[in-house]
């Protein structure tokens, strides 16, 4: 049985949650490997919608063990709010586990998230959600972070908090702001630790033992390729590795154990926050696509920036992730369009560029070069097989596939779990 990485190809919100949920029904383990509660997945099950932010999408599969990996940063308050929400709706979360090495978002890292964004000033802001993600990863890199395992050791926790606040309170004083009490932070985190303690595991050992036993493991990425700290549109990126390499470092499973790397790509594109977006639509076209696709942030409620499919972006993601499969989502949203534009290349300084430029400045100034495909008017939301799609819809999918550097294995024709056309089974024994 395979180990499968699922990640986003564009700027996020491609439908990773639905894909992970579908595989989670057949997987033994689903592990989230990066990010925190700064992004969300909406999963629709039998018409009932669940908005997940921090928890792996496998949490909705009753026989699946869901693991928050060491690459994730955990806000304990957000964690328990999400757990309580699911339990109130009848979802059993007893199979949730958390890596002992995951880092903790604290009240002071959330405070510094707001301070840092404010200091950048208008015109230079990143568009952070303000949930403390970046400062927590910064503390991790500076070796002054708090880890999940620290919450179970009062003396050690106090030492770690004292070290972190020694420098942060100096800065707060210099800014004329109220300093943070060590006692308050320690007391709050110890209370969370008592509830988290039964969930803490050595995630690397658990996952490797599972693979040794022939279990199926799905690795779920937060955010997406073009938001990756190394391979995204820096500095308009998240603070972690959302690409396939992040699944390795964020879980403790070696690269030779991975069988498939699956990219989720939307039939158009969206982005939240600042940064380059060559195919972005303004005005009525953008409003139509946003409303048709219900493109509003799961976590923040912010309206998403919307644009047409960008083939160079998909090719880039295929390359840097080593994708074996693509999942195309929200094809149904394009129903009714007379023609569907697709960006096939860019014009930069008067020259045609066929691949995504490495220079963010060039990408910011790139103008999309479009080719057009005839649309369809038939309702495709009930299609169960590829042959049931209208001819133009079939040709559109194959056209995108030919430009994307990877085969399409699933095609989404609606939001629900069963509104997916299977071209290739992602949990089949992989071919090499």
ROBA-734726 format. One record per residue: y, x, z of N, C-alpha, C in turn. Coordinates in steps of 0.02 Angstrom, whole numbers, plus 50000, padded with zeros to 5 digits. Layout:
     n_v     n_u     n_w    ca_v    ca_u    ca_w     c_v     c_u     c_w
       Y       X       Z       Y       X       Z       Y       X       Z
...
This chain:
     n_v     n_u     n_w    ca_v    ca_u    ca_w     c_v     c_u     c_w
   49941   50042   50000   50000   50000   50000   50062   50044   50000
   50117   50021   49969   50173   50066   49957   50225   50067   50013
   50265   50120   50011   50327   50125   50049   50384   50115   49999
   50426   50066   50011   50476   50045   49962   50545   50049   49992
   50592   50084   49958   50662   50085   49978   50699   50033   49937
   50739   49992   49971   50781   49943   49937   50854   49959   49953
   50894   49966   49901   50964   49984   49911   51009   49953   49858
   51073   49953   49871   51122   49924   49825   51143   49973   49772
   51156   49948   49712   51173   49989   49654   51249   49994   49645
   51286   49941   49664   51357   49938   49649   51398   49954   49712
   51442   49908   49732   51484   49918   49791   51463   49873   49849
   51404   49846   49846   51380   49803   49900   51378   49730   49880
   51346   49689   49922   51343   49616   49913   51303   49597   49850
   51254   49639   49831   51215   49625   49772   51158   49575   49784
   51142   49564   49848   51085   49521   49863   51026   49559   49892
   51041   49615   49926   50987   49656   49955   50948   49617   50008
   50984   49574   50045   50951   49537   50098   50896   49492   50072
   50911   49457   50016   50861   49413   49987   50800   49452   49964
   50811   49509   49931   50756   49550   49906   50714   49576   49964
   50747   49600   50016   50710   49627   50073   50672   49571   50109
   50703   49513   50115   50670   49456   50146   50607   49437   50108
   50612   49436   50041   50553   49418   50000   50497   49468   50011
   50512   49532   50009   50460   49582   50020   50437   49581   50092
   50483   49565   50138   50466   49564   50209   50413   49513   50225
   50407   49461   50184   50354   49412   50195   50285   49443   50186
   50282   49498   50149   50218   49531   50135   50214   49601   50166
   50269   49624   50194   50271   49692   50222   50251   49690   50296
   50229   49746   50320   50212   49753   50391   50272   49776   50432
   50316   49817   50401   50374   49843   50434   50434   49841   50387
   50492   49823   50413   50556   49830   50377   50602   49871   50422
   50629   49925   50395   50673   49969   50435   50741   49974   50402
   50793   49961   50440   50861   49972   50417   50878   50045   50432
   50906   50081   50381   50912   50153   50390   50983   50179   50393
   51034   50138   50382   51103   50164   50384   51151   50108   50400
   51214   50127   50413   51266   50077   50425   51262   50045   50493
   51298   49991   50500   51300   49954   50562   51314   49881   50548
   51354   49850   50590   51371   49779   50580   51435   49771   50539
   51448   49821   50496   51507   49818   50453   51492   49786   50386
   51431   49764   50376   51412   49730   50314   51362   49676   50333
   51350   49631   50287   51305   49576   50303   51262   49556   50244
   51206   49525   50260   51162   49496   50209   51156   49421   50223
   51161   49381   50171   51146   49310   50178   51078   49297   50148
   51034   49270   50189   50966   49254   50167   50957   49179   50171
   50935   49149   50116   50925   49076   50113   50850   49061   50113
   50828   49023   50162   50758   49005   50169   50752   48929   50171
   50721   48901   50120   50712   48828   50115   50779   48792   50123
   50831   48819   50092   50897   48788   50095   50937   48803   50157
   50907   48837   50205   50942   48855   50267   50966   48927   50262
   51031   48938   50275   51060   49005   50267   51064   49042   50333
   51046   49107   50331   51052   49150   50389   51096   49209   50370
   51149   49220   50409   51193   49277   50398   51174   49333   50446
   51148   49388   50418   51127   49445   50458   51176   49502   50448
   51192   49538   50502   51240   49592   50498   51210   49658   50518
   51178   49660   50576   51149   49721   50602   51073   49722   50597
   51042   49664   50603   50969   49661   50604   50940   49668   50534
   50882   49701   50528   50848   49704   50463   50829   49634   50439
   50829   49626   50373   50814   49560   50345   50742   49539   50358
   50698   49586   50374   50630   49569   50391   50622   49530   50455
   50677   49523   50492   50674   49486   50555   50654   49413   50545
   50664   49387   50483   50647   49318   50469   50574   49309   50450
   50537   49363   50444   50465   49360   50429   50426   49366   50495
   50390   49314   50515   50360   49313   50582   50309   49368   50596
   50276   49394   50545   50224   49445   50556   50248   49516   50541
   50313   49524   50531   50341   49589   50513   50376   49620   50573
   50365   49685   50582   50401   49723   50633   50467   49748   50603
   50523   49730   50633   50589   49751   50609   50614   49809   50652
   50635   49863   50619   50657   49923   50655   50728   49942   50634
   50770   49954   50683   50836   49983   50672   50828   50058   50678
   50837   50094   50623   50822   50165   50621   50876   50209   50652
   50862   50273   50657   50908   50321   50688   50971   50331   50648
   50971   50313   50583   51031   50320   50542   51082   50265   50551
   51064   50214   50590   51108   50157   50601   51151   50169   50663
   51212   50142   50664   51252   50142   50725   51252   50071   50751
   51240   50064   50816   51225   49999   50846   51280   49978   50894
   51310   49921   50882   51356   49890   50929   51315   49842   50972
   51302   49859   51036   51258   49817   51077   51282   49745   51082
   51348   49735   51087   51374   49667   51091   51357   49628   51028
   51368   49658   50970   51352   49624   50907   51276   49613   50901
   51237   49661   50924   51164   49656   50922   51140   49593   50958
   51164   49585   51019   51139   49529   51059   51169   49462   51037
   51229   49463   51010   51256   49401   50981   51213   49378   50923
   51191   49425   50882   51149   49408   50824   51079   49385   50847
   51051   49420   50896   50986   49399   50924   50991   49329   50953
   51043   49316   50992   51050   49250   51023   51059   49195   50971
   51095   49211   50916   51105   49162   50863   51039   49144   50831
   50998   49195   50815   50934   49181   50784   50887   49143   50830
   50885   49162   50893   50841   49127   50940   50862   49054   50949
   50927   49041   50946   50951   48972   50952   50930   48930   50893
   50914   48963   50837   50892   48927   50777   50817   48931   50768
   50782   48951   50820   50710   48950   50819   50675   49010   50789
   50713   49065   50779   50683   49126   50751   50659   49171   50807
   50596   49192   50805   50568   49237   50855   50587   49309   50838
   50619   49343   50884   50641   49413   50872   50602   49463   50915
   50544   49443   50939   50504   49486   50982   50481   49550   50946
   50480   49549   50880   50456   49607   50842   50512   49656   50824
   50570   49650   50857   50626   49696   50843   50617   49760   50884
   50626   49818   50852   50623   49882   50885   50684   49924   50864
   50705   49971   50906   50764   50012   50893   50747   50086   50906
   50766   50128   50859   50755   50200   50868   50793   50226   50928
   50760   50268   50967   50792   50299   51025   50850   50344   51003
   50849   50366   50940   50900   50413   50917   50958   50380   50880
   50958   50315   50874   51015   50281   50844   51076   50289   50889
   51135   50293   50859   51197   50302   50897   51229   50235   50913
   51268   50235   50967   51296   50174   50995   51371   50169   50980
   51391   50111   50955   51463   50096   50947   51489   50074   51015
   51543   50105   51038   51571   50090   51103   51639   50056   51096
   51666   50033   51151   51732   50002   51148   51786   50051   51125
   51776   50116   51140   51828   50163   51119   51821   50183   51046
   51760   50184   51017   51756   50199   50946   51785   50141   50905
   51778   50079   50929   51810   50023   50894   51886   50028   50899
   51911   50050   50956   51983   50058   50965   52010   50110   50916
   51974   50166   50910   51998   50220   50867   51991   50203   50793
   51947   50157   50776   51942   50134   50707   52008   50102   50686
   52036   50060   50729   52099   50027   50714   52157   50078   50713
   52156   50125   50760   52209   50176   50763   52209   50219   50699
   52149   50239   50678   52144   50282   50618   52169   50246   50556
   52150   50183   50548   52171   50145   50489   52246   50134   50489
   52273   50121   50548   52345   50111   50555   52383   50174   50537
   52356   50232   50556   52390   50295   50544   52393   50313   50470
   52345   50287   50430   52345   50302   50359   52405   50271   50323
   52428   50214   50348   52487   50182   50318   52470   50142   50256
   52517   50099   50236   52507   50058   50177   52498   50102   50115
   52454   50080   50072   52441   50116   50010   52388   50170   50016
   52368   50186   50078   52318   50238   50088   52259   50214   50130
   52259   50150   50150   52206   50125   50192   52140   50122   50154
   52085   50131   50191   52019   50130   50162   51994   50059   50154
   52017   50014   50198   51992   49945   50198   51934   49937   50245
   51932   49977   50299   51878   49973   50348   51876   49904   50380
   51817   49885   50403   51809   49821   50439   51834   49825   50510
   51849   49886   50535   51875   49893   50603   51823   49885   50658
   51760   49894   50640   51706   49883   50689   51681   49947   50722
   51717   50002   50713   51699   50064   50748   51647   50106   50713
   51630   50089   50652   51576   50124   50617   51595   50198   50605
   51651   50209   50571   51671   50278   50554   51679   50323   50615
   51718   50302   50666   51725   50344   50725   51659   50358   50761
   51611   50312   50758   51547   50324   50789   51508   50378   50751
   51509   50374   50685   51478   50428   50646   51515   50494   50655
   51581   50491   50664   51619   50552   50676   51599   50584   50742
   51591   50543   50794   51568   50569   50859   51498   50598   50853
   51456   50566   50812   51389   50591   50801   51392   50661   50771
   51434   50670   50720   51440   50735   50687   51473   50787   50732
   51516   50763   50778   51549   50809   50825   51506   50823   50886
   51448   50792   50889   51400   50801   50944   51426   50777   51012
   51467   50724   51010   51490   50693   51072   51471   50619   51073
   51423   50600   51030   51404   50530   51025   51359   50507   51082
   51353   50442   51088   51307   50410   51136   51249   50382   51097
   51187   50398   51118   51128   50373   51083   51096   50316   51123
   51056   50277   51089   51021   50220   51120   50982   50244   51181
   50948   50300   51176   50908   50325   51232   50951   50341   51294
   51015   50358   51284   51059   50374   51340   51072   50313   51384
   51066   50253   51355   51083   50192   51392   51034   50179   51450
   50978   50213   51449   50927   50203   51500   50929   50257   51555
   50979   50302   51552   50983   50358   51599   51055   50362   51627
   51069   50330   51684   51137   50325   51710   51174   50391   51716
   51142   50442   51743   51175   50506   51753   51193   50538   51687
   51145   50539   51642   51156   50569   51576   51210   50530   51538
   51208   50464   51543   51257   50423   51508   51327   50438   51532
   51336   50443   51598   51402   50458   51625   51428   50525   51600
   51384   50575   51597   51404   50640   51572   51427   50636   51499
   51389   50598   51459   51406   50593   51388   51473   50556   51379
   51484   50504   51417   51546   50466   51411   51606   50508   51435
   51596   50545   51489   51650   50589   51514   51670   50640   51462
   51621   50670   51428   51635   50720   51377   51675   50688   51320
   51653   50629   51298   51686   50596   51242   51757   50575   51259
   51766   50548   51319   51832   50522   51337   51881   50576   51358
   51856   50635   51375   51901   50689   51395   51952   50704   51340
   51929   50706   51278   51974   50720   51222   52008   50657   51197
   51973   50601   51199   52002   50539   51171   52059   50513   51215
   52052   50519   51280   52106   50496   51324   52169   50539   51317
   52159   50604   51302   52217   50646   51290   52257   50621   51230
   52222   50601   51178   52255   50575   51119   52288   50507   51133
   52254   50465   51171   52283   50400   51188   52347   50409   51228
   52346   50456   51275   52407   50470   51314   52464   50493   51269
   52447   50537   51221   52498   50563   51176   52527   50507   51132
   52487   50456   51119   52510   50400   51078   52544   50346   51120
   52546   50358   51185   52578   50309   51230   52535   50248   51242
   52469   50255   51236   52424   50199   51245   52385   50206   51311
   52359   50151   51333   52322   50151   51396   52256   50190   51388
   52242   50233   51437   52179   50271   51434   52120   50226   51452
   52060   50250   51435   51999   50210   51444   51962   50234   51505
   51939   50188   51546   51904   50204   51607   51832   50223   51593
   51811   50281   51618   51741   50302   51612   51695   50251   51647
   51715   50230   51707   51674   50183   51745   51661   50118   51706
   51713   50091   51675   51705   50028   51638   51657   50036   51579
   51664   50092   51543   51620   50103   51485   51548   50111   51508
   51537   50152   51560   51469   50165   51584   51437   50101   51610
   51474   50062   51649   51448   49999   51676   51427   49952   51620
   51470   49946   51569   51455   49901   51513   51393   49923   51475
   51388   49988   51461   51332   50013   51421   51266   50011   51460
   51268   50023   51525   51207   50018   51565   51180   49947   51566
   51225   49898   51567   51204   49828   51566   51168   49812   51500
   51196   49838   51445   51163   49829   51381   51096   49866   51379
   51095   49925   51409   51035   49966   51409   50976   49931   51442
   50988   49893   51494   50934   49859   51529   50900   49808   51482
   50939   49778   51439   50910   49729   51393   50878   49762   51332
   50906   49819   51312   50881   49855   51253   50817   49894   51268
   50808   49915   51330   50754   49961   51349   50685   49942   51320
   50664   49879   51324   50597   49863   51297   50590   49871   51222
   50646   49876   51186   50644   49881   51113   50642   49953   51089
   50656   50002   51132   50666   50071   51111   50599   50104   51092
   50599   50138   51035   50538   50172   51011   50555   50239   50980
   50505   50279   50969   50509   50338   50926   50494   50313   50855
   50547   50295   50819   50538   50261   50754   50502   50304   50704
   50515   50368   50703   50482   50412   50655   50406   50411   50665
   50384   50415   50727   50312   50415   50739   50282   50347   50721
   50314   50293   50742   50289   50226   50728   50281   50215   50653
   50332   50234   50614   50330   50223   50542   50279   50267   50508
   50274   50330   50527   50225   50374   50497   50154   50354   50515
   50144   50331   50576   50078   50306   50596   50060   50244   50555
   50110   50201   50542   50098   50141   50503   50077   50159   50431
   50111   50208   50402   50093   50229   50334   50024   50261   50333
   50008   50299   50385   49941   50329   50389   49887   50275   50392
   49904   50218   50422   49856   50163   50430   49855   50117   50369
   49893   50135   50316   49892   50094   50256   49937   50034   50258
   49985   50033   50304   50031   49977   50310   50086   49982   50257
   50118   49926   50242   50174   49924   50195   50239   49928   50234
   50282   49974   50214   50347   49984   50247   50403   49976   50195
   50451   49934   50211   50510   49925   50169   50570   49954   50205
   50607   49997   50170   50667   50029   50197   50728   49994   50168
   50769   49966   50211   50826   49925   50189   50892   49961   50200
   50930   49969   50146   50994   50003   50151   51051   49955   50162
   51100   49977   50201   51163   49940   50207   51214   49969   50159
   51265   49931   50143   51315   49951   50093   51280   49968   50026
   51307   50013   49986   51279   50024   49920   51297   50093   49893
   51270   50109   49834   51275   50176   49806   51347   50201   49800
   51392   50160   49774   51461   50184   49763   51502   50182   49827
   51471   50165   49883   51503   50171   49948   51471   50227   49989
   51424   50263   49960   51391   50318   49995   51442   50373   50011
   51437   50402   50070   51486   50452   50093   51487   50513   50047
   51431   50530   50016   51427   50589   49971   51432   50570   49898
   51401   50515   49878   51394   50499   49808   51436   50439   49786
   51477   50412   49830   51519   50356   49814   51589   50376   49792
   51634   50327   49786   51702   50339   49764   51745   50364   49822
   51731   50424   49846   51766   50453   49903   51841   50458   49889
   51885   50439   49937   51872   50422   50007   51860   50348   50020
   51854   50308   49967   51846   50235   49977   51772   50218   49986
   51743   50246   50039   51671   50242   50049   51657   50222   50122
   51594   50210   50136   51573   50200   50205   51560   50268   50237
   51534   50269   50298   51528   50332   50335   51457   50357   50340
   51413   50329   50298   51342   50349   50301   51315   50355   50231
   51252   50376   50226   51219   50383   50161   51181   50319   50145
   51208   50282   50096   51179   50218   50075   51130   50228   50017
   51122   50289   49994   51077   50304   49939   51007   50320   49966
   50960   50333   49920   50890   50340   49940   50879   50395   49990
   50919   50449   49985   50911   50504   50033   50925   50481   50104
   50968   50431   50112   50983   50405   50179   50923   50372   50211
   50878   50345   50170   50818   50315   50198   50773   50366   50231
   50775   50427   50205   50734   50481   50232   50763   50506   50298
   50828   50524   50297   50859   50550   50357   50870   50495   50409
   50876   50433   50387   50891   50378   50433   50830   50345   50463
   50770   50371   50448   50709   50340   50474   50660   50391   50502
   50663   50453   50477   50615   50503   50500   50550   50501   50461
   50552   50474   50400   50493   50473   50356   50507   50521   50298
   50461   50564   50282   50472   50615   50231   50474   50587   50160
   50507   50621   50114   50515   50596   50045   50450   50589   50007
   50399   50628   50023   50336   50624   49986   50297   50560   50002
   50320   50523   50052   50285   50462   50072   50312   50400   50035
   50367   50408   49999   50399   50351   49966   50367   50338   49898
   50348   50275   49885   50316   50256   49822   50365   50226   49772
   50410   50184   49795   50457   50151   49750   50528   50154   49779
   50577   50159   49734   50647   50154   49753   50677   50098   49710
   50696   50044   49742   50716   49983   49707   50791   49973   49716
   50827   49967   49660   50898   49954   49662   50914   49881   49649
   50959   49853   49689   50980   49784   49680   51047   49784   49644
   51051   49749   49588   51112   49747   49548   51128   49675   49530
   51191   49656   49538   51213   49589   49522   51228   49584   49448
   51222   49523   49420   51235   49512   49349   51308   49520   49331
   51350   49528   49382   51420   49547   49375   51433   49596   49432
   51494   49610   49449   51507   49660   49502   51558   49633   49551
   51553   49655   49614   51604   49637   49664   51618   49699   49708
   51674   49697   49740   51692   49750   49786   51736   49721   49841
   51726   49745   49903   51770   49728   49960   51805   49791   49982
   51869   49785   49997   51907   49843   50020   51942   49878   49962
   51971   49935   49978   52010   49971   49928   51966   50015   49884
   51995   50043   49831   51959   50090   49789   51954   50068   49717
   51933   50113   49673   51931   50099   49601   51879   50046   49583
   51895   50006   49533   51851   49952   49510   51871   49934   49439
   51847   49973   49389   51871   49967   49320   51866   49897   49290
   51813   49859   49306   51804   49794   49273   51833   49737   49313
   51873   49752   49364   51900   49699   49407   51940   49649   49366
   51930   49585   49384   51965   49530   49351   52020   49503   49397
   52078   49494   49371   52134   49466   49409   52147   49395   49385
   52182   49357   49424   52203   49290   49402   52147   49240   49398
   52151   49195   49349   52105   49138   49346   52033   49159   49334
   52022   49210   49292   51953   49233   49280   51921   49258   49344
   51957   49299   49381   51931   49324   49444   51919   49269   49495
   51965   49221   49497   51957   49164   49543   51895   49123   49525
   51885   49113   49460   51827   49074   49438   51762   49108   49459
   51757   49173   49445   51695   49209   49461   51684   49212   49537
   51738   49220   49574   51733   49223   49647   51708   49156   49675
   51735   49101   49651   51715   49036   49676   51646   49016   49651
   51630   49032   49588   51564   49015   49561   51509   49052   49599
   51522   49114   49617   51471   49154   49651   51477   49154   49727
   51525   49114   49754   51536   49112   49827   51545   49182   49854
   51590   49219   49823   51599   49290   49839   51651   49300   49895
   51627   49288   49956   51668   49298   50015   51625   49336   50066
   51654   49385   50099   51616   49430   50143   51577   49394   50197
   51513   49412   50205   51471   49383   50258   51498   49403   50326
   51520   49464   50333   51543   49490   50398   51616   49472   50412
   51659   49480   50362   51731   49473   50373   51760   49409   50346
   51725   49377   50298   51752   49318   50265   51803   49335   50212
   51817   49400   50201   51867   49420   50152   51844   49402   50081
   51890   49377   50039   51872   49366   49969   51855   49432   49935
   51801   49433   49898   51780   49494   49863   51817   49501   49797
   51832   49561   49779   51858   49576   49712   51800   49568   49663
   51812   49536   49607   51758   49520   49560   51772   49549   49491
   51719   49569   49456   51726   49596   49389   51661   49590   49351
   51661   49614   49289   51602   49609   49247   51553   49666   49261
   51492   49658   49236   51439   49707   49244   51461   49774   49214
   51446   49827   49250   51467   49894   49230   51404   49936   49220
   51384   49945   49156   51321   49981   49141   51323   50054   49162
   51379   50091   49153   51379   50161   49177   51368   50167   49252
   51393   50119   49291   51382   50119   49363   51307   50114   49378
   51273   50069   49342   51201   50060   49354   51162   50122   49334
   51181   50153   49278   51147   50215   49257   51157   50270   49309
   51217   50274   49336   51232   50325   49387   51188   50314   49449
   51185   50251   49471   51144   50236   49530   51070   50250   49517
   51048   50236   49456   50979   50250   49439   50964   50325   49445
   51012   50365   49425   51003   50438   49426   51004   50465   49497
   51055   50449   49536   51063   50480   49602   51011   50455   49653
   50983   50396   49639   50933   50368   49685   50862   50380   49661
   50853   50399   49598   50786   50404   49570   50752   50337   49569
   50787   50286   49545   50760   50218   49546   50697   50211   49505
   50650   50173   49530   50590   50155   49492   50594   50084   49466
   50635   50042   49499   50641   49971   49480   50711   49947   49495
   50732   49896   49457   50794   49860   49470   50779   49786   49481
   50818   49756   49526   50816   49684   49537   50883   49656   49516
   50884   49612   49467   50945   49582   49442   50955   49515   49479
   51013   49507   49511   51026   49447   49550   51083   49406   49520
   51085   49343   49538   51140   49296   49521   51150   49287   49446
   51096   49290   49409   51102   49277   49337   51127   49206   49325
   51108   49160   49369   51128   49089   49360   51203   49079   49361
   51241   49123   49394   51313   49114   49400   51347   49119   49331
   51316   49153   49284   51346   49163   49218   51334   49105   49171
   51293   49056   49192   51279   48998   49150   51344   48961   49131
   51349   48946   49068   51408   48908   49044   51460   48950   49010
   51454   49017   49015   51502   49060   48981   51485   49064   48906
   51535   49059   48863   51524   49063   48792   51505   49135   48772
   51539   49183   48801   51524   49254   48792   51526   49289   48859
   51482   49339   48867   51479   49376   48929   51498   49449   48916
   51555   49472   48943   51574   49542   48933   51533   49589   48977
   51516   49647   48951   51483   49700   48989   51518   49765   48973
   51535   49802   49026   51566   49868   49017   51511   49918   48997
   51520   49948   48939   51469   49995   48914   51493   50067   48917
   51558   50077   48927   51587   50145   48931   51659   50137   48956
   51695   50193   48963   51764   50192   48986   51808   50229   48937
   51872   50211   48938   51923   50251   48905   51963   50286   48959
   51964   50352   48957   52001   50392   49006   52045   50441   48968
   52110   50435   48977   52158   50478   48942   52147   50477   48866
   52133   50417   48840   52125   50409   48769   52058   50428   48740
   52011   50450   48783   51945   50470   48758   51891   50424   48786
   51839   50412   48747   51782   50373   48770   51737   50415   48815
   51719   50387   48872   51675   50420   48921   51617   50372   48934
   51556   50395   48921   51498   50350   48925   51465   50349   48994
   51481   50397   49037   51451   50399   49103   51505   50396   49157
   51485   50378   49217   51532   50373   49272   51562   50441   49288
   51629   50448   49286   51659   50514   49298   51651   50535   49370
   51640   50600   49381   51631   50625   49449   51698   50626   49487
   51754   50630   49450   51820   50634   49481   51844   50563   49497
   51856   50549   49561   51878   50482   49581   51944   50463   49548
   51988   50512   49538   52052   50498   49505   52041   50473   49433
   51995   50506   49397   51979   50484   49330   51950   50413   49331
   51906   50399   49379   51875   50333   49384   51928   50280   49400
   51976   50298   49441   52029   50252   49459   52069   50232   49397
   52077   50278   49350   52117   50266   49290   52075   50247   49229
   52010   50236   49240   51967   50218   49184   51979   50146   49161
   51981   50137   49096   51986   50070   49067   51918   50052   49037
   51893   49993   49053   51826   49974   49029   51825   49963   48954
   51772   49985   48922   51759   49968   48852   51703   49915   48852
   51719   49856   48827   51673   49800   48831   51635   49789   48766
   51573   49767   48773   51537   49734   48720   51519   49664   48745
   51507   49618   48699   51500   49547   48718   51432   49520   48697
   51404   49479   48741   51339   49448   48727   51347   49373   48728
   51317   49336   48681   51322   49263   48683   51290   49234   48745
   51323   49184   48774   51299   49153   48836   51251   49096   48824
   51239   49057   48876   51194   48999   48873   51223   48944   48916
   51203   48883   48904   51228   48825   48941   51174   48792   48983
   51110   48808   48970   51055   48776   49005   51053   48797   49079
   51034   48751   49122   51024   48765   49193   50962   48808   49201
   50970   48868   49230   50912   48913   49237   50887   48917   49309
   50917   48879   49354   50901   48886   49426   50830   48866   49443
   50797   48829   49398   50728   48808   49412   50676   48848   49374
   50698   48899   49337   50651   48939   49298   50604   48979   49344
   50540   48976   49328   50490   49012   49368   50462   49073   49332
   50468   49074   49267   50444   49131   49227   50500   49153   49180
   50493   49214   49155   50544   49240   49110   50547   49199   49045
   50490   49175   49022   50488   49136   48960   50524   49069   48967
   50533   49046   49028   50568   48982   49039   50643   48989   49034
   50669   49051   49034   50740   49061   49025   50761   49046   48954
   50822   49022   48943   50847   49014   48874   50844   49080   48836
   50839   49077   48771   50832   49137   48730   50889   49186   48742
   50951   49160   48745   51008   49205   48755   51007   49238   48824
   50982   49202   48874   50976   49231   48941   50924   49287   48941
   50867   49275   48906   50816   49328   48901   50844   49390   48866
   50880   49378   48811   50908   49435   48774   50959   49472   48815
   50999   49434   48855   51050   49466   48897   51017   49512   48949
   50964   49488   48981   50928   49529   49031   50900   49592   48998
   50869   49585   48941   50839   49643   48907   50893   49692   48884
   50951   49665   48864   51006   49708   48843   51032   49749   48901
   51042   49716   48959   51063   49753   49018   51012   49806   49037
   50948   49787   49033   50894   49833   49051   50896   49895   49007
   50909   49886   48942   50909   49942   48895   50965   49991   48910
   51019   49968   48944   51076   50012   48958   51075   50040   49029
   51029   50017   49070   51033   50030   49142   50991   50087   49167
   50949   50116   49125   50910   50175   49145   50850   50160   49187
   50831   50096   49191   50774   50078   49234   50752   50007   49217
   50688   49992   49228   50663   49926   49212   50685   49874   49263
   50692   49811   49241   50704   49755   49286   50636   49728   49307
   50625   49722   49372   50562   49696   49397   50567   49625   49425
   50626   49607   49450   50639   49539   49474   50705   49515   49446
   50710   49450   49433   50773   49420   49410   50787   49359   49454
   50844   49359   49488   50863   49304   49531   50901   49250   49493
   50879   49187   49501   50911   49131   49466   50939   49080   49515
   50945   49099   49578   50972   49055   49630   50967   49090   49697
   50999   49061   49749   51003   49095   49813   50940   49091   49855
   50896   49043   49842   50840   49032   49888   50785   49083   49876
   50743   49091   49925   50688   49140   49924   50643   49131   49863
   50631   49068   49843   50584   49056   49788   50618   49053   49720
   50682   49066   49716   50718   49064   49651   50722   49135   49622
   50663   49163   49610   50657   49231   49584   50602   49234   49533
   50618   49263   49475   50568   49274   49423   50539   49344   49431
   50473   49348   49435   50439   49412   49445   50415   49439   49378
   50441   49497   49359   50418   49531   49299   50367   49585   49316
   50378   49619   49373   50331   49670   49398   50329   49663   49474
   50270   49664   49503   50262   49657   49575   50281   49723   49608
   50331   49721   49652   50356   49781   49684   50307   49810   49736
   50258   49770   49756   50210   49795   49805   50142   49810   49775
   50139   49809   49708   50078   49834   49676   50070   49908   49689
   50009   49932   49684   49998   50005   49690   50040   50039   49636
   50084   50085   49655   50129   50117   49606   50092   50161   49557
   50119   50164   49497   50091   50209   49447   50132   50274   49445
   50100   50328   49435   50134   50394   49433   50124   50425   49364
